[in-house]
Amino acid sequence: QVQLVESGGGLVQPGGSLRLSCAASGIINSIYSMGWYRQAPGKQRELVAALSNGGRANYADSVKDRFTISRDNAKNTLYLQMNSLKPEDTAVYYCNAVAIVGVRNTYWGQGTQVTVSS
């Protein structure tokens, strides 16, 4: 099992910045990729950014050049640095981990609200 706990959400003005954190615990060595998803009211959950164990990152087109995903392996923590935030970034952000312990499993955090508004 893998447990994920997000933090760092909040209210920010357009153009501002936030950093989300996701602390992972459990069978950490089984994780081969982690990422951030978001879900706005009335919309489907969408991928924001993902990071493989090899360090390869990919981003949704809507956040490229504004968001940066990173991972501190010593702290078992995934980050999402969000700059130049826009109202359309408002959503609940979820941390995601894909792990293999015999079979492939996907784990989710509880989510953290990000609201971009003046």
Contacts in CASP RR format, 6 or more apart in sequence:
PFRMAT RR
TARGET T0000
AUTHOR 0000-0000-0000
METHOD contacts of the structure
MODEL  1
QVQLVESGGGLVQPGGSLRLSCAASGIINSIYSMGWYRQAPGKQRELVAA
LSNGGRANYADSVKDRFTISRDNAKNTLYLQMNSLKPEDTAVYYCNAVAI
VGVRNTYWGQGTQVTVSS
1 26 0 8 1.000
1 27 0 8 1.000
1 107 0 8 1.000
2 24 0 8 1.000
2 25 0 8 1.000
2 26 0 8 1.000
2 27 0 8 1.000
2 28 0 8 1.000
2 30 0 8 1.000
2 31 0 8 1.000
2 97 0 8 1.000
2 99 0 8 1.000
2 105 0 8 1.000
2 107 0 8 1.000
3 24 0 8 1.000
3 25 0 8 1.000
3 26 0 8 1.000
3 107 0 8 1.000
4 22 0 8 1.000
4 23 0 8 1.000
4 24 0 8 1.000
4 95 0 8 1.000
4 96 0 8 1.000
4 97 0 8 1.000
4 107 0 8 1.000
4 108 0 8 1.000
4 109 0 8 1.000
5 22 0 8 1.000
5 23 0 8 1.000
5 25 0 8 1.000
5 95 0 8 1.000
5 109 0 8 1.000
5 110 0 8 1.000
6 20 0 8 1.000
6 21 0 8 1.000
6 22 0 8 1.000
6 93 0 8 1.000
6 94 0 8 1.000
6 95 0 8 1.000
6 109 0 8 1.000
6 110 0 8 1.000
6 111 0 8 1.000
6 112 0 8 1.000
7 20 0 8 1.000
7 21 0 8 1.000
7 22 0 8 1.000
7 23 0 8 1.000
7 112 0 8 1.000
8 18 0 8 1.000
8 19 0 8 1.000
8 20 0 8 1.000
8 21 0 8 1.000
8 112 0 8 1.000
9 18 0 8 1.000
9 20 0 8 1.000
9 93 0 8 1.000
9 112 0 8 1.000
9 113 0 8 1.000
9 114 0 8 1.000
10 18 0 8 1.000
10 112 0 8 1.000
10 113 0 8 1.000
10 114 0 8 1.000
10 115 0 8 1.000
11 115 0 8 1.000
11 116 0 8 1.000
11 117 0 8 1.000
12 18 0 8 1.000
12 85 0 8 1.000
12 114 0 8 1.000
12 115 0 8 1.000
12 116 0 8 1.000
13 116 0 8 1.000
13 117 0 8 1.000
13 118 0 8 1.000
14 85 0 8 1.000
14 86 0 8 1.000
14 87 0 8 1.000
14 116 0 8 1.000
14 117 0 8 1.000
14 118 0 8 1.000
15 83 0 8 1.000
15 84 0 8 1.000
15 85 0 8 1.000
15 86 0 8 1.000
15 116 0 8 1.000
16 83 0 8 1.000
16 84 0 8 1.000
16 85 0 8 1.000
16 116 0 8 1.000
17 81 0 8 1.000
17 82 0 8 1.000
17 83 0 8 1.000
17 84 0 8 1.000
17 85 0 8 1.000
18 82 0 8 1.000
18 85 0 8 1.000
18 114 0 8 1.000
19 79 0 8 1.000
19 80 0 8 1.000
19 81 0 8 1.000
19 82 0 8 1.000
20 36 0 8 1.000
20 79 0 8 1.000
20 80 0 8 1.000
20 82 0 8 1.000
20 93 0 8 1.000
20 95 0 8 1.000
20 112 0 8 1.000
20 114 0 8 1.000
21 77 0 8 1.000
21 78 0 8 1.000
21 79 0 8 1.000
22 34 0 8 1.000
22 36 0 8 1.000
22 77 0 8 1.000
22 78 0 8 1.000
22 79 0 8 1.000
22 80 0 8 1.000
22 95 0 8 1.000
22 109 0 8 1.000
23 75 0 8 1.000
23 76 0 8 1.000
23 77 0 8 1.000
24 31 0 8 1.000
24 34 0 8 1.000
24 76 0 8 1.000
24 77 0 8 1.000
24 78 0 8 1.000
24 95 0 8 1.000
24 97 0 8 1.000
25 76 0 8 1.000
27 99 0 8 1.000
27 101 0 8 1.000
28 76 0 8 1.000
30 99 0 8 1.000
30 100 0 8 1.000
30 101 0 8 1.000
31 53 0 8 1.000
31 97 0 8 1.000
31 98 0 8 1.000
31 99 0 8 1.000
32 52 0 8 1.000
32 53 0 8 1.000
32 98 0 8 1.000
32 99 0 8 1.000
32 100 0 8 1.000
33 50 0 8 1.000
33 51 0 8 1.000
33 52 0 8 1.000
33 53 0 8 1.000
33 97 0 8 1.000
33 98 0 8 1.000
34 50 0 8 1.000
34 51 0 8 1.000
34 71 0 8 1.000
34 78 0 8 1.000
34 95 0 8 1.000
34 96 0 8 1.000
34 97 0 8 1.000
34 98 0 8 1.000
35 47 0 8 1.000
35 48 0 8 1.000
35 49 0 8 1.000
35 50 0 8 1.000
35 51 0 8 1.000
35 69 0 8 1.000
35 78 0 8 1.000
35 95 0 8 1.000
35 96 0 8 1.000
35 97 0 8 1.000
36 47 0 8 1.000
36 48 0 8 1.000
36 49 0 8 1.000
36 50 0 8 1.000
36 69 0 8 1.000
36 78 0 8 1.000
36 80 0 8 1.000
36 93 0 8 1.000
36 94 0 8 1.000
36 95 0 8 1.000
36 96 0 8 1.000
37 45 0 8 1.000
37 46 0 8 1.000
37 47 0 8 1.000
37 48 0 8 1.000
37 93 0 8 1.000
37 94 0 8 1.000
37 96 0 8 1.000
38 45 0 8 1.000
38 46 0 8 1.000
38 48 0 8 1.000
38 89 0 8 1.000
38 91 0 8 1.000
38 92 0 8 1.000
38 93 0 8 1.000
38 94 0 8 1.000
38 114 0 8 1.000
39 45 0 8 1.000
39 46 0 8 1.000
39 91 0 8 1.000
39 92 0 8 1.000
39 94 0 8 1.000
40 88 0 8 1.000
40 90 0 8 1.000
40 91 0 8 1.000
40 92 0 8 1.000
43 91 0 8 1.000
45 94 0 8 1.000
46 60 0 8 1.000
47 60 0 8 1.000
48 59 0 8 1.000
48 60 0 8 1.000
48 63 0 8 1.000
48 67 0 8 1.000
48 80 0 8 1.000
48 93 0 8 1.000
49 57 0 8 1.000
49 58 0 8 1.000
49 59 0 8 1.000
49 60 0 8 1.000
49 63 0 8 1.000
49 67 0 8 1.000
49 68 0 8 1.000
49 69 0 8 1.000
49 80 0 8 1.000
50 57 0 8 1.000
50 58 0 8 1.000
50 69 0 8 1.000
50 96 0 8 1.000
51 57 0 8 1.000
51 69 0 8 1.000
51 70 0 8 1.000
51 71 0 8 1.000
51 78 0 8 1.000
55 71 0 8 1.000
57 69 0 8 1.000
59 67 0 8 1.000
59 69 0 8 1.000
62 88 0 8 1.000
63 82 0 8 1.000
63 89 0 8 1.000
66 82 0 8 1.000
66 83 0 8 1.000
66 84 0 8 1.000
66 85 0 8 1.000
67 80 0 8 1.000
67 81 0 8 1.000
67 82 0 8 1.000
67 83 0 8 1.000
68 80 0 8 1.000
68 81 0 8 1.000
68 83 0 8 1.000
69 78 0 8 1.000
69 79 0 8 1.000
69 80 0 8 1.000
69 81 0 8 1.000
70 78 0 8 1.000
70 79 0 8 1.000
70 81 0 8 1.000
71 77 0 8 1.000
71 78 0 8 1.000
71 79 0 8 1.000
72 79 0 8 1.000
78 95 0 8 1.000
80 93 0 8 1.000
82 89 0 8 1.000
82 114 0 8 1.000
85 114 0 8 1.000
85 116 0 8 1.000
86 116 0 8 1.000
87 116 0 8 1.000
87 117 0 8 1.000
88 116 0 8 1.000
89 114 0 8 1.000
89 116 0 8 1.000
90 114 0 8 1.000
90 115 0 8 1.000
90 116 0 8 1.000
90 117 0 8 1.000
91 113 0 8 1.000
91 114 0 8 1.000
92 111 0 8 1.000
92 112 0 8 1.000
92 113 0 8 1.000
92 114 0 8 1.000
93 111 0 8 1.000
93 112 0 8 1.000
93 113 0 8 1.000
93 114 0 8 1.000
94 108 0 8 1.000
94 109 0 8 1.000
94 111 0 8 1.000
95 108 0 8 1.000
95 109 0 8 1.000
95 111 0 8 1.000
96 106 0 8 1.000
96 107 0 8 1.000
96 108 0 8 1.000
96 109 0 8 1.000
97 106 0 8 1.000
97 107 0 8 1.000
98 104 0 8 1.000
98 105 0 8 1.000
98 106 0 8 1.000
98 107 0 8 1.000
99 105 0 8 1.000
99 106 0 8 1.000
99 107 0 8 1.000
END
